[in-house]
Amino acid sequence: MRCSRLLSFLLTLLVATRGADAQSPADARLRALYTSEWEWRGRELARNADTFPRVDAASQSARLEYWNRVIAALDSIPVGELSPEERINYQVFRTSIVALANDVRFKTYEAPFNSDTFFWTDFTPRQGLARLEDYRRYLTRLRDVPRYFGEQVTNMRAGLARGYTVPRVGVQGRDATIVPYTRADTTNPLYLPFTQMPATIAAADRDALRTEARTIIRESIVPAYRTLLTFLRQEYLPKARTALAATTLPDGEAFYQSQIEKFTTLSLTAAEIHEQGKAEVARIRAEMEAVKTKAGFTGSMAAFFRFLRTDPQFYARTPRDLLAYSAYVSKKADYKLKEFIGYLPRHRHGIIPVPDAIAPIYTGGRGGLDACMMNTYNLKARTMYTIAALTLHECTPGHSFQAALALEGPPRPAFRNGTGFSGYGEGWGLYTEWLGTLMGIYETPYEDFGRLTYEMWRACRLVIDTGIHKYGWTRAQAIAFLRDHAALSEHEITTEIDRYISWPGQALAYKLGEMQIRRHRREAETALGAAFDQRAFHDAILALGSVPLPVLEERMRKFIADGGKNPTVVP
């Protein structure tokens, strides 16, 4: 029965039926274009290959020329003649290609890291590999690190020369993440897969691979990382810009607008987002006052924040306490899922700690297909009353659940499976935090206040990101605004502000996406009345896969027009 339901899901929950017009000339032109571009991108960006992509300026320029030709070809396709499903593919494809082209046009590759995302750590495995061939490919890739790092350094020098860098204050101390990779022994993070080799690989092969890995780390990896560390400490960080606003960069106004549109997929201005953020902050503040009263606290909000930040009852004593509570919340959500979502994936995720090498500057948690990571570094900065909301967002039914559903979801063109939009994905993650109020996840007023703290945090982002990058806010001004409005720890506040400083626009996606999903729910509940079924509503969103928010808007209108039903195709 379970398999037949999953098969039905795979075959029936396409956003629109593929009718006879699916073979139209317009459809054929579009399919040929996105198929060839995706194959080209796979070769050009070396996805899952045994080398890193070329990132030098000449290669970047050639990519921009190619994507400009793709955009011109897309603009020549008569959109009105596309079938419903291909029209969605068109919107997804065009939005993603424009974002890729804009990033190269503004030469963002000249600043290839920010406060929590680094090109020198993002290929570090978290566990052992599956096959002998995987280990050999991995070793080949490690040999390519010196060339790859050399091109990144050349790009960063070019950025320095024209005043395009990450702000110094936003990445201060991040060079420490390189240090573990300068160890010429088996404690180097890149050696980890060789400590967890499967027994299916012959003992002689395991020994030979380990010997080769130690040699590569000693002779190639360590020198490359030491060179990079010296460059960052002695040349890059001392000369990195001191101004914070993205609008102070070369062609900064246009650059910041491109980042807003890239991450939100909406055509909003910084000024419009700033005002929306202030309105949300005021609304959430009123809800926080009500929950503070429910908790029996009679003092001011500032006094309540101090209580929450300092009372030992709100902090884990050990990493296991934090991980265990997150796991408990995740299983509570599992228990309730069938009441809220119609189609559930079979893939399951674990909950693991954020690796030690990056934990000091990492966010509180991050979800993924196989594992949802929770940060157990500096437990005095990890408020337990926010763990329930964080687990819903990152694990289930948030990002890890989303990734599993996408893995088992309706068949789509390959490029769709490799394309993600923050407004959709992060909007869903934040929406699930609110959904926890209906699922019975929050057991105390403090946990519900933790949820509101997280919602306030995302609303503050709308004000702070635009405040920094449009209106010239200082770091101290941004920290004070977040501290005054959200009961986060000081460590979380400073880490987050540095993230917004060094990654303009990214933080805007969460709240704008969540606001849209909650608006769609209100619209559906009002229009459908007793016919509204939240399982069908959530299925309609999740079956789309990651799409620009205007595509989600169109889908929700159709969902309401169809009486709250999803399309059905009989296999």
QUIBEL-V229238 format. One record per run of one state. SS is the DSSP state (alpha for helix, beta for strand, coil for the rest). FROM is the first residue (numbers start at 0). TO is the last residue. If there is no record, write none. Layout:
((SS & FROM & TO) (SS & FROM & TO))
//
This chain:
((coil & 0 & 0) (alpha & 1 & 11) (coil & 12 & 18) (alpha & 19 & 22) (coil & 23 & 23) (alpha & 24 & 43) (coil & 44 & 55) (alpha & 56 & 74) (coil & 75 & 77) (alpha & 78 & 80) (coil & 81 & 82) (alpha & 83 & 104) (coil & 105 & 106) (alpha & 107 & 109) (coil & 110 & 130) (alpha & 131 & 142) (coil & 143 & 143) (alpha & 144 & 161) (coil & 162 & 166) (alpha & 167 & 170) (coil & 171 & 174) (alpha & 175 & 181) (coil & 182 & 187) (alpha & 188 & 194) (coil & 195 & 201) (alpha & 202 & 238) (coil & 239 & 244) (alpha & 245 & 247) (coil & 248 & 250) (alpha & 251 & 263) (coil & 264 & 268) (alpha & 269 & 293) (coil & 294 & 299) (alpha & 300 & 309) (coil & 310 & 310) (alpha & 311 & 313) (beta & 314 & 314) (coil & 315 & 317) (alpha & 318 & 339) (coil & 340 & 348) (beta & 349 & 352) (coil & 353 & 354) (alpha & 355 & 358) (coil & 359 & 363) (beta & 364 & 365) (coil & 366 & 369) (beta & 370 & 373) (coil & 374 & 377) (alpha & 378 & 380) (coil & 381 & 381) (beta & 382 & 382) (alpha & 383 & 393) (coil & 394 & 397) (alpha & 398 & 406) (coil & 407 & 412) (alpha & 413 & 416) (coil & 417 & 420) (alpha & 421 & 438) (coil & 439 & 443) (alpha & 444 & 468) (coil & 469 & 473) (alpha & 474 & 484) (coil & 485 & 488) (alpha & 489 & 501) (coil & 502 & 504) (alpha & 505 & 530) (coil & 531 & 532) (alpha & 533 & 542) (coil & 543 & 547) (alpha & 548 & 560) (coil & 561 & 570))
//
